[in-house]
Amino acid sequence: MDKYREMAQSIFQLNNFFDEISIIDRVGRIRYCRIFIPGVYSFSADEIIGRHFFEVFPSSSPENSEIYKVLTTGEPVTFFEENCITYKGDLVKGYSSIYPLYQGKNLIGAAVALKFIADGYTKERIEVTEGGSVRRRNQFHYTLDHMITADPHMLQVKKNIVKLSVKDSSVLIQGETGTGKEIAAQAIHYGSPRQMHPFISQNCSAIPASLVESTFFGTEKGSYTGAVSSKGLFELAQGGTLFLDEINSMDYGLQGKILKAIEDRQVRRIGGHELIPIDVRIVAAINEDPFTAIRAKRLRSDLFYRLNVNSIYLPPLKERKGDIDCVTDYYIDYYNQQSSRNISGLSGEARLCFNRYDWPGNLRELRNVIEGAFNLAESDRITLSDIPAYIAGGSQNSDQQQGWSYDYSLTFQQNLDACEKALLEELLPLFPSKQEAAKALGMSKQSLNYRISKAHTVKAESEAR
């Protein structure tokens, strides 16, 4: 399994925005599968490991299967429309790309990536019943409601998204990895007049340079060995929104062709002669300062100015510490629903560690830590033993600023009192009650009350001075 996981990571980079990735061996058996959206199938990924893909997708056959074609020809097939039914009656609609896997010169299998879509951009499942089949719709796209925040800057971002949604200009979203750039992009799309048309997301770092043109512009049959007529991303997003994540990771020379397509509002497929008009709104994202990327020749300046008609900045989680609690509570509620559990929250000690940690992986890291804690938690609260040691150990960045520094105009005891006061002011708001705070800080409630009373005296004396 580890070998196939490494294959998937090297090809697709698991932080990309695919909804499902799989590795199929040479004889057609599924050796690795990861499904990123819970509930879209009536089975788990583990249930289909080791099965032949024709068994899992009985509507497929050697005559109509693109996976079979790749396994027999050794040529990739990119961005074709997927429409099949699983052995449990799940209707699969989306766009797939399949890449051959070689060991030396030997074809050993295929890697498959799928992005789900459906009419109205909802997932449909066919439930087989005695009386026939019933369709159930489950929406899984992001909207403005998925941007959980109490931070003043982020609240303004949400207001700006509302304004930008009804416009049609390009938007550039800037933010570190894991800050929620795709959530913002989808919120723009699903709040816009284009919401009933496709939202196509592509992480530019995940496309091999040799496939960029065919990925974006499509191909005509016969343009190269094994090529079939297929739409590119611009055509797939017709009428809707094309989200280009990590635009600064795209091959520098090819950025000019993307700019031309955006400017001309038309594309020509590889091997084709016809110019195809496109009506697509572009939302792009970058994970570094754009001017730094321009100077380093990772981003063309003309493409930047074309995309940056409007801009959105998503600050890292360490710059909006007030959001840690509300985002944590949101994900605890989410995983309670997903796993049918009833975890009430974090223990006092765990909440203290969460709020003192810098979260370099931002929202994505926080979500993954909560998911991991759900796998380990045995009580109705997440404790220190349920979270990674690097967080539970209270590791801090070396440049983290402290809320107190030594004042040489005061005595040593006065400095100790001031330090204690500063710590109490920082820590007490993190707990729902004094009893919880006392337990987390390793003291009795009476002792904590005494220290709080003393801190008020210190504050009064300070103001008197």
C-alpha positions as CSV (number, residue, x, y, z in Angstrom):
1,M,0.0,0.0,0.0
2,D,2.8,2.4,0.8
3,K,4.3,2.0,-2.7
4,Y,0.9,3.0,-4.3
5,R,0.4,5.9,-1.8
6,E,3.8,7.3,-2.8
7,M,2.9,7.0,-6.5
8,A,-0.3,8.9,-5.9
9,Q,1.5,11.6,-3.9
10,S,4.2,12.0,-6.5
11,I,1.7,12.3,-9.4
12,F,-1.2,14.2,-7.9
13,Q,0.2,15.8,-4.7
14,L,-2.5,15.0,-2.2
15,N,-3.2,18.6,-1.3
16,N,-4.5,19.2,-4.7
17,F,-8.3,19.7,-5.2
18,F,-9.2,16.3,-6.7
19,D,-12.2,14.6,-5.2
20,E,-10.9,11.1,-5.7
21,I,-7.6,9.6,-6.7
22,S,-6.8,5.9,-7.5
23,I,-3.9,3.7,-8.6
24,I,-4.9,0.7,-10.9
25,D,-2.4,-2.1,-11.5
26,R,-1.6,-3.6,-14.9
27,V,-4.4,-6.2,-14.6
28,G,-7.0,-3.7,-13.6
29,R,-7.2,-4.1,-9.8
30,I,-7.5,-1.1,-7.6
31,R,-4.4,-0.9,-5.4
32,Y,-4.8,2.5,-3.8
33,C,-7.8,4.8,-3.5
34,R,-8.5,8.0,-1.6
35,I,-11.9,9.8,-1.6
36,F,-11.7,13.4,-0.3
37,I,-15.5,14.1,-0.1
38,P,-17.3,12.0,2.6
39,G,-20.6,10.5,1.6
40,V,-20.4,10.6,-2.2
41,Y,-20.3,6.8,-2.4
42,S,-22.2,4.2,-0.4
43,F,-18.9,2.5,0.3
44,S,-15.5,3.4,1.6
45,A,-12.2,3.5,-0.2
46,D,-11.0,0.5,1.8
47,E,-13.9,-1.6,0.6
48,I,-12.8,-1.5,-3.1
49,I,-9.0,-2.0,-2.6
50,G,-8.1,-5.2,-4.4
51,R,-11.2,-5.4,-6.5
52,H,-11.1,-5.1,-10.3
53,F,-12.4,-1.8,-11.5
54,F,-14.9,-3.5,-13.8
55,E,-16.4,-5.1,-10.6
56,V,-16.6,-1.7,-8.9
57,F,-18.0,0.0,-12.0
58,P,-20.1,-2.7,-13.8
59,S,-21.3,-0.1,-16.3
60,S,-17.7,0.0,-17.7
61,S,-16.4,-2.4,-20.3
62,P,-13.3,-2.8,-22.5
63,E,-15.3,-1.1,-25.3
64,N,-16.1,2.1,-23.3
65,S,-13.5,2.3,-20.5
66,E,-10.8,5.0,-20.7
67,I,-8.9,3.2,-17.9
68,Y,-8.8,0.1,-20.0
69,K,-7.6,2.2,-23.0
70,V,-4.7,3.6,-21.0
71,L,-3.8,0.1,-19.6
72,T,-3.7,-1.3,-23.1
73,T,-2.1,1.7,-25.1
74,G,0.1,3.2,-22.4
75,E,-1.1,6.7,-23.5
76,P,-2.7,9.3,-21.1
77,V,-6.3,10.4,-21.5
78,T,-7.0,13.7,-19.9
79,F,-10.2,15.6,-18.9
80,F,-12.9,13.4,-20.4
81,E,-16.4,13.3,-19.1
82,E,-17.0,10.5,-16.7
83,N,-20.5,9.0,-16.4
84,C,-20.9,5.6,-14.9
85,I,-22.7,3.7,-12.1
86,T,-21.0,1.8,-9.2
87,Y,-21.9,-1.7,-8.0
88,K,-23.9,-0.1,-5.3
89,G,-25.9,2.2,-7.5
90,D,-23.9,5.4,-7.1
91,L,-24.1,7.6,-10.1
92,V,-20.7,9.1,-10.9
93,K,-20.5,12.2,-12.9
94,G,-17.3,14.2,-13.3
95,Y,-14.1,14.8,-15.2
96,S,-11.3,12.3,-15.1
97,S,-7.6,12.3,-16.1
98,I,-5.7,9.0,-16.4
99,Y,-2.0,8.7,-16.6
100,P,0.0,5.5,-17.4
101,L,2.6,4.3,-14.8
102,Y,5.9,2.9,-16.0
103,Q,8.7,1.0,-14.3
104,G,11.5,1.5,-16.7
105,K,10.0,0.7,-20.0
106,N,7.3,-1.6,-18.6
107,L,3.7,-0.4,-18.2
108,I,2.7,-1.3,-14.6
109,G,-0.6,0.4,-14.2
110,A,-2.5,3.7,-14.3
111,A,-3.2,6.7,-12.0
112,V,-6.7,8.1,-12.1
113,A,-7.9,11.5,-10.8
114,L,-11.6,12.5,-10.7
115,K,-13.4,15.8,-10.1
116,F,-17.1,15.2,-9.4
117,I,-19.8,17.3,-11.1
118,A,-23.5,16.9,-11.9
119,D,-26.3,19.0,-13.3
120,G,-26.7,22.0,-10.9
121,Y,-23.4,20.9,-9.3
122,T,-24.9,18.5,-6.9
123,K,-24.0,14.8,-6.3
124,E,-26.8,12.4,-7.3
125,R,-27.0,8.9,-6.0
126,I,-29.3,6.3,-7.4
127,E,-30.8,4.2,-4.5
128,V,-31.9,0.8,-5.7
129,T,-35.2,-0.1,-4.1
130,E,-37.9,-2.7,-4.8
131,G,-40.1,0.0,-6.3
132,G,-37.4,1.3,-8.6
133,S,-34.7,3.9,-8.1
134,V,-34.8,7.2,-6.2
135,R,-32.4,10.1,-6.6
136,R,-31.0,11.8,-3.6
137,R,-29.0,15.0,-3.9
138,N,-26.2,16.1,-1.6
139,Q,-24.6,19.4,-2.1
140,F,-20.9,19.6,-1.3
141,H,-19.6,22.9,-2.7
142,Y,-18.4,25.7,-0.5
143,T,-20.3,28.9,0.1
144,L,-19.7,32.0,2.2
145,D,-21.1,30.2,5.2
146,H,-18.1,27.9,5.1
147,M,-15.7,30.8,5.9
148,I,-15.8,30.5,9.7
149,T,-14.3,33.6,11.3
150,A,-14.7,36.3,14.0
151,D,-11.6,38.2,12.8
152,P,-12.4,41.8,11.7
153,H,-10.2,41.5,8.5
154,M,-11.8,38.3,7.5
155,L,-15.3,39.7,8.1
156,Q,-14.4,42.5,5.7
157,V,-13.1,39.8,3.2
158,K,-16.6,38.2,3.4
159,K,-18.3,41.5,2.7
160,N,-15.9,42.0,-0.3
161,I,-16.7,38.6,-1.6
162,V,-20.4,39.4,-1.6
163,K,-19.6,42.5,-3.7
164,L,-17.3,40.8,-6.1
165,S,-19.6,37.8,-6.6
166,V,-22.1,39.8,-8.7
167,K,-19.4,41.2,-10.9
168,D,-17.5,39.4,-13.7
169,S,-14.0,40.7,-13.2
170,S,-10.9,38.5,-12.6
171,V,-10.0,38.0,-8.9
172,L,-6.5,37.1,-7.5
173,I,-6.6,35.5,-4.0
174,Q,-3.3,35.7,-2.0
175,G,-2.6,33.5,1.0
176,E,-0.4,30.8,2.4
177,T,-1.2,27.1,1.8
178,G,-4.2,26.0,3.8
179,T,-5.7,29.5,4.4
180,G,-8.9,28.7,2.5
181,K,-8.3,30.1,-1.0
182,E,-10.5,27.5,-2.7
183,I,-13.3,28.2,-0.2
184,A,-13.1,31.9,-1.1
185,A,-13.0,31.1,-4.8
186,Q,-16.1,28.8,-4.6
187,A,-17.9,31.4,-2.5
188,I,-17.4,33.9,-5.3
189,H,-18.7,31.5,-7.9
190,Y,-21.7,30.1,-6.0
191,G,-22.7,33.7,-5.1
192,S,-22.5,34.8,-8.7
193,P,-24.9,34.7,-11.7
194,R,-22.7,31.9,-13.0
195,Q,-23.5,29.5,-10.1
196,M,-25.5,27.1,-12.2
197,H,-22.6,26.6,-14.5
198,P,-19.3,24.7,-13.9
199,F,-16.8,25.6,-11.2
200,I,-13.5,24.0,-12.4
201,S,-10.6,24.0,-10.0
202,Q,-7.0,23.2,-11.1
203,N,-3.9,23.3,-9.0
204,C,-1.3,24.5,-11.5
205,S,1.6,22.8,-9.6
206,A,0.0,19.4,-10.3
207,I,0.2,19.6,-14.1
208,P,3.4,18.2,-15.7
209,A,4.8,20.9,-18.1
210,S,4.3,18.6,-21.1
211,L,0.6,18.4,-20.4
212,V,-0.2,22.0,-19.6
213,E,-1.4,22.9,-23.1
214,S,-3.5,19.9,-23.6
215,T,-5.0,20.3,-20.1
216,F,-6.0,23.9,-20.7
217,F,-6.8,23.9,-24.4
218,G,-7.9,20.3,-25.1
219,T,-6.9,18.0,-28.0
220,E,-8.2,16.9,-31.4
221,K,-8.1,13.2,-32.3
222,G,-4.9,12.3,-34.1
223,S,-2.9,15.3,-32.8
224,Y,-0.4,12.8,-31.3
225,T,-0.3,9.1,-30.9
226,G,-3.3,7.9,-28.9
227,A,-4.9,11.4,-28.7
228,V,-8.6,11.6,-28.6
229,S,-10.9,14.6,-29.0
230,S,-11.3,16.1,-25.6
231,K,-12.1,19.5,-24.1
232,G,-9.6,21.5,-22.1
233,L,-10.3,23.3,-18.9
234,F,-11.4,26.5,-20.6
235,E,-14.1,24.6,-22.5
236,L,-15.1,22.6,-19.5
237,A,-15.7,25.8,-17.5
238,Q,-17.8,27.3,-20.2
239,G,-20.3,29.8,-18.7
240,G,-18.8,29.3,-15.3
241,T,-15.6,29.9,-13.3
242,L,-12.1,28.5,-13.8
243,F,-10.1,28.6,-10.6
244,L,-6.3,28.5,-11.1
245,D,-4.6,27.7,-7.8
246,E,-0.8,28.3,-7.3
247,I,-0.7,30.2,-10.6
248,N,3.0,31.0,-9.8
249,S,3.9,27.4,-10.1
250,M,2.9,27.1,-13.8
251,D,5.7,26.9,-16.4
252,Y,6.8,30.5,-17.0
253,G,6.8,30.3,-20.7
254,L,3.3,28.8,-20.9
255,Q,1.8,31.6,-18.8
256,G,1.8,33.8,-21.9
257,K,-0.5,31.3,-23.7
258,I,-2.9,31.3,-20.7
259,L,-2.9,35.1,-20.8
260,K,-3.6,35.2,-24.5
261,A,-6.6,32.8,-24.0
262,I,-8.0,35.0,-21.3
263,E,-7.5,38.2,-23.3
264,D,-8.8,36.8,-26.6
265,R,-11.7,34.8,-25.0
266,Q,-11.0,32.0,-27.4
267,V,-8.9,28.8,-27.5
268,R,-7.7,26.4,-30.2
269,R,-7.3,22.7,-29.3
270,I,-4.0,21.0,-29.8
271,G,-4.1,19.7,-33.4
272,G,-7.2,21.6,-34.2
273,H,-7.8,24.6,-36.5
274,E,-11.1,26.0,-35.2
275,L,-11.1,28.9,-32.7
276,I,-13.5,28.1,-29.9
277,P,-15.1,31.1,-28.1
278,I,-15.0,30.9,-24.3
279,D,-17.1,32.6,-21.7
280,V,-15.3,32.0,-18.4
281,R,-14.6,34.0,-15.3
282,I,-11.1,33.6,-14.0
283,V,-10.3,33.4,-10.3
284,A,-6.6,32.7,-9.5
285,A,-4.7,32.1,-6.3
286,I,-1.0,32.6,-5.3
287,N,0.7,31.3,-2.2
288,E,3.4,34.0,-2.0
289,D,3.8,37.7,-2.4
290,P,3.1,38.3,-6.1
291,F,5.8,40.9,-6.5
292,T,8.3,38.5,-5.1
293,A,7.1,35.9,-7.6
294,I,7.4,38.4,-10.5
295,R,11.0,39.3,-9.5
296,A,11.9,35.6,-9.3
297,K,10.4,34.9,-12.8
298,R,7.8,32.6,-11.3
299,L,4.9,34.9,-12.4
300,R,4.6,37.0,-15.5
301,S,3.9,40.6,-14.7
302,D,1.4,41.0,-17.5
303,L,-0.5,37.9,-16.3
304,F,-0.5,39.3,-12.8
305,Y,-2.0,42.6,-13.8
306,R,-4.6,40.9,-15.9
307,L,-5.7,38.6,-13.0
308,N,-5.4,41.2,-10.3
309,V,-8.4,43.3,-11.3
310,N,-9.6,42.7,-7.7
311,S,-7.6,41.1,-5.0
312,I,-8.3,39.3,-1.7
313,Y,-5.7,38.6,1.0
314,L,-6.3,35.7,3.4
315,P,-4.1,36.1,6.4
316,P,-2.5,33.0,8.1
317,L,-4.1,31.6,11.2
318,K,-1.3,32.9,13.4
319,E,-2.4,36.4,12.5
320,R,-6.0,35.8,13.5
321,K,-5.6,33.8,16.7
322,G,-9.2,34.7,17.7
323,D,-10.4,32.3,14.9
324,I,-8.7,29.2,16.4
325,D,-11.5,28.5,18.9
326,C,-14.4,29.1,16.5
327,V,-12.8,27.1,13.6
328,T,-12.0,24.3,16.1
329,D,-15.5,24.1,17.3
330,Y,-16.8,24.1,13.7
331,Y,-14.6,21.1,12.8
332,I,-15.5,19.2,16.0
333,D,-19.2,19.7,15.1
334,Y,-18.4,18.6,11.5
335,Y,-16.6,15.4,12.5
336,N,-19.3,14.6,15.1
337,Q,-21.8,14.5,12.3
338,Q,-19.5,12.5,10.0
339,S,-18.6,9.9,12.7
340,S,-21.8,9.9,14.7
341,R,-19.9,10.8,17.8
342,N,-20.6,13.4,20.5
343,I,-17.3,15.0,21.4
344,S,-18.1,18.2,23.3
345,G,-14.8,20.0,22.7
346,L,-11.2,20.3,23.8
347,S,-10.0,19.8,27.3
348,G,-8.6,22.9,28.9
349,E,-5.0,21.8,28.4
350,A,-5.6,21.0,24.7
351,R,-7.3,24.3,24.1
352,L,-4.4,26.1,25.7
353,C,-2.0,24.3,23.4
354,F,-4.2,25.0,20.3
355,N,-4.2,28.7,21.1
356,R,-0.4,29.0,21.7
357,Y,0.5,27.0,18.6
358,D,1.3,29.0,15.4
359,W,-0.5,26.6,12.9
360,P,2.0,26.9,10.0
361,G,-0.3,24.7,7.9
362,N,-3.2,27.0,8.7
363,L,-6.9,25.8,8.4
364,R,-5.9,22.6,6.6
365,E,-3.5,21.6,9.4
366,L,-6.1,22.4,12.1
367,R,-8.7,20.4,10.3
368,N,-6.4,17.4,10.0
369,V,-5.4,17.6,13.7
370,I,-9.1,17.5,14.7
371,E,-9.7,14.6,12.3
372,G,-6.8,12.7,13.8
373,A,-7.9,13.4,17.3
374,F,-11.3,11.9,16.5
375,N,-9.6,8.7,15.6
376,L,-7.9,8.5,19.0
377,A,-10.2,10.2,21.5
378,E,-11.8,7.8,24.0
379,S,-13.6,10.3,26.2
380,D,-16.1,13.0,25.3
381,R,-13.3,15.5,25.0
382,I,-10.2,15.8,23.0
383,T,-7.2,15.7,25.4
384,L,-3.4,16.2,25.1
385,S,-2.9,12.5,24.4
386,D,-5.2,12.8,21.3
387,I,-3.2,15.5,19.5
388,P,0.3,15.4,17.9
389,A,3.2,15.7,20.3
390,Y,4.7,18.8,18.6
391,I,1.5,20.6,19.5
392,A,0.9,19.0,22.9
393,G,4.5,19.8,23.8
394,G,3.8,23.5,23.3
395,S,6.5,24.0,20.6
396,Q,6.6,27.7,19.6
397,N,8.3,29.6,16.8
398,S,11.5,31.3,18.0
399,D,10.2,34.7,16.9
400,Q,6.9,34.5,18.8
401,Q,6.4,37.7,20.7
402,Q,5.7,37.5,24.4
403,G,3.1,39.6,26.1
404,W,5.4,40.7,28.9
405,S,9.0,41.9,29.3
406,Y,11.2,42.7,32.3
407,D,10.9,46.4,33.5
408,Y,14.1,47.5,35.2
409,S,12.3,50.4,36.9
410,L,10.4,47.8,39.1
411,T,11.6,45.5,41.8
412,F,12.0,41.8,41.1
413,Q,8.7,40.9,43.0
414,Q,6.8,43.6,41.1
415,N,8.0,42.1,37.8
416,L,6.9,38.7,38.9
417,D,3.5,40.1,39.8
418,A,3.2,41.9,36.4
419,C,4.2,38.7,34.6
420,E,1.6,36.7,36.4
421,K,-1.0,39.3,35.7
422,A,-0.1,39.2,31.9
423,L,-0.3,35.4,31.9
424,L,-3.7,35.4,33.5
425,E,-5.0,38.0,31.1
426,E,-3.8,35.8,28.2
427,L,-5.0,32.4,29.5
428,L,-8.3,33.0,31.3
429,P,-10.3,33.9,28.2
430,L,-9.4,30.5,26.8
431,F,-11.5,28.6,29.3
432,P,-15.3,28.4,29.8
433,S,-15.0,28.6,33.6
434,K,-12.5,29.3,36.4
435,Q,-12.7,25.6,37.4
436,E,-11.5,24.5,34.0
437,A,-8.8,27.1,34.0
438,A,-7.5,26.1,37.4
439,K,-7.4,22.4,36.4
440,A,-5.4,23.2,33.2
441,L,-3.0,25.5,35.1
442,G,-2.4,22.9,37.8
443,M,-3.8,24.8,40.8
444,S,-7.0,24.8,43.0
445,K,-9.8,27.2,42.2
446,Q,-9.2,29.0,45.5
447,S,-5.6,29.6,44.5
448,L,-6.6,30.9,41.1
449,N,-9.1,33.3,42.7
450,Y,-6.4,34.6,45.0
451,R,-4.0,35.2,42.0
452,I,-6.8,36.9,40.1
453,S,-7.5,39.2,43.1
454,K,-3.8,39.9,43.4
455,A,-3.6,40.7,39.6
456,H,-6.4,43.3,40.0
457,T,-4.4,44.9,42.9
458,V,-1.3,45.0,40.6
459,K,-3.3,46.7,37.9
460,A,-4.7,49.3,40.3
461,E,-1.2,50.1,41.6
462,S,0.1,50.3,38.1
463,E,-2.6,52.8,37.1
464,A,-2.0,54.8,40.2
465,R,1.7,55.1,39.3
